[in-house]
Amino acid sequence: MNKSILTFRVFLILNIIILSTIPAASAWSWDTHSQIIDTVYQGLPSDVQKNLNLEVMENASIVPDKVFNDKTYHSYPKSYEKAKTWLDKGKAAYDAGNYQDASYDYGVASHYISDTFSAPHGVSKESSSDHSSYENQGSKLKPTATYKTGDLKTLMENGYNQDGVSWNEWMQTKDKKIVQNNLNDAASVTLSAISNSINVNATSSSTTSNSNILSSLYDFIMGLFSGHNN
């Protein structure tokens, strides 16, 4: 292989890896946010699924980090304010038949709701390494969503209050079951909030997508190196 081509490929690979590991402001990784919204989507009635655009929702679920660069509104009560704003926008758009806008709005709302249930967002002065370790555990798990009764403000407040307990337990044990419970709560309350906004009944769901950012990167990188023999 031409040396300059090999050098370029190595440079590209390194940049992809670096970009994939940049910590987000939220405590869930971008891939986890996408999986949460995928789980929520699967729990909505089929007619609602036909109206909403899953890809738009998934992309919008990381907008607060990727586009807004929001470092302020990821914890309760500020996260509730943002979630309520975007849910209201989503409802207005959905009721008007603007389903693309509704998909975007609900995707953004999901970010603020789900971040509230990530344990590091209920504590302060946690180390960045512990925060990253928690997030990395979450990125290897698949969320399950079950409809939860109650108003969104109370559900998010309860999640925030649970964060401190979860964090202390996780710091002692590093038990992934704790992260799984937090992740399930995040998906469940998000499902409840969006289904209530649209005024439809939701069903329990789990992630059906096998997509994973790092595994996709791995396949891409292997594809680059396979060109060595071409």
N, C-alpha and C positions, 0 to 999 in steps of 0.2 A: 504494500500500500504506500502511496505517496506520503512522505513524512509530514507535509503541511496539512494534508487531509486528516491524518491521524491526530495531529496536534489540535486541530480545530474540533474534532469530535471529543477529545478529552476535555478541552476547555468548555464545550457545550454541556457535557455531562456534569462537570463540577458546578457549573452555574445552575443547572436544573436541581441538583441535590441541595445546594445552598438555598435556593428559593423555596424548595419544598420544606425546609426545616426552619424558616424564619418564624419566630413565635408570633402568633396573633394576639391582639388585645384581649380576645375572648379566651375563656378557659377550655373551650372545646375546639378541636382542630377544624379546619375548613372542611375536610372530608367528613368529619363527624356531623357537622351542621348539615351537610348535604344528605347524609344518611338519616338524620332526624326528620328532615322534610320529606324524604322518600317514604319513611314509615308513616308519617302523618297522612300523606297522599293516599297510601294504600288503605287507610282506615276510613276514608271518606266514601260516600255513596258513589256508584258508578257514573251517575249522571253528572255529579259534581266533578269527578275526575275528567270526564270528557270536556268540561268547560275550562278547567284550569290547565295550565301548561307546566308540567313537572320540571322541565329543564329550566324554565324561567324562575320557578320557585327555588330550585336548587342554587342557581347562580345568585339569586337575590339573598339567599340565606347567609352569604358571606359578605354582602355589600357593606354592612356596618364596619367591618374590619378592612376590607380590601379597597373600598371606595371612600366611605365617610371618614376612615381612619379615626373612628370613635373610640376614645379611651376613657370615657366618662360614664356612659349610660349602661354598663353591663351588670350592675348590681342593683338589687331592690333598695329603695323605692324608685330610683331613677329609671331602672329597666322597665318597670310597669308603665311609667309615663310614656316611654317610647313605644312599648308594645301596644298600648291602648291607641295611640295616635295612628299607628300603621294598620291596626285591625279596623279602625273606623274608616280609614282610606280604602282598605280592602273591601269592606262591606258596601261602601258607596259605589265603588267600581263594579263589584259583582252584581249588585241590584240593578245597575244601569246597563248590564250586559257587556261591560268592558273587561273581558276575562283576562286579557294579557296584563292589564294594569293591576287587576285583582291578584293575579298570580305573583307579580312582583311585590305588591304590598304585603301579602300574606307571608311571602318568603322573608322579607325584612323583619316582619313582626316575630317570626319564629326564632330569629337570632336573639332578640332581646328576651324573649320568654325563656328559651332554653339555657342561656347563659346564667340566668338566675339560679338554676338548679345545679350548677357546677360548684362544688364545695369551696374551691379557692376564692370564689367571689363572695363568700360569706365571712371571710376572715381578713385580717390585715397583716402586713409585714411578713407574709410567707416568703420563703426563699424562692428565687426564680427556678432553681433546680428542682425543688419539690413540685412547684407549679407545673413544670414541663413534664415531670415524671407522671403526675396525675393525668395530664392531657395525653401523654403517650399511651397510658393504659386505656384511656377512653377510646383512642383511635383504633384499638384492636378489638373493640366490642361492638355488638350490634344492638341497637335500641329496640325495645318493644313498647308499644303504646296501648294503653287502656283508658277509656273515657273516664274522667273524674268529674264528679258533681261539685258545684260550688262556684262562687264568682271568682274571676281571674285574680283580682287583687288579693283575696284571701289565700288562694292557692299559691301565688307567688310569694306572699309574705311567709306562709308556712314553709315553703321551700328554702327561703333565705334563712329562716330560723333553724332549719335542719342542717344547713351548710356547715355551721360551726361544729355540730356534733359529728357529722360525717368526716369533716377534716381531721378532727382530733383522733377519731378511730382509725382513719386511714394512715395518719402519720405514725401510729403505733404498729400497725399491721401491714400496711401497703396491700391490703386485701382488695383484689379487683372486684369482688362482689359489691363493695361499697360504691365504687365508681359505676358499676352496672346499675345499681338501684338509682343513683343520681341521674344517670342517662335515661333510664326508663321513665322517671318522673318528668324529666325535661320533655321527652317525646309525648308523654301522656297529657300533660297540661297544654302543650302546643296543639295537639289534636283536639282537645276539648275547646280551647279558645277559638280555633278556626271553624270548627263545626258549629259552635254556638253563634259565631258571627254570621255564618251563612244560614243558620237555623235549620240544620239537618241533623239526623242521627248518625253517630260514628260507631264503628266497630273496632274491636281489638285488632292490632296489626303488628307486623314486624318487618324489618328491612328485607326487601327481596332483591335489591341490587347487590351485585358482587363487586361493584366498582370500588377501587381503592387507589388513591392517588399514587402511593409509593409503589404498589404492584404495577400500575400502569407505567410509571417511570422505569421500573425494572425491565418491563417488556420492551419499552422504547430503547433503553440503553443497550439491551441485548441485540436489538435489531440493528443498531448502529455498528456494533462490533462484528455482527455477522457479515457486514460489508467488507470486512478485512480480506476475505477470500475472493471478493468480486473484482 
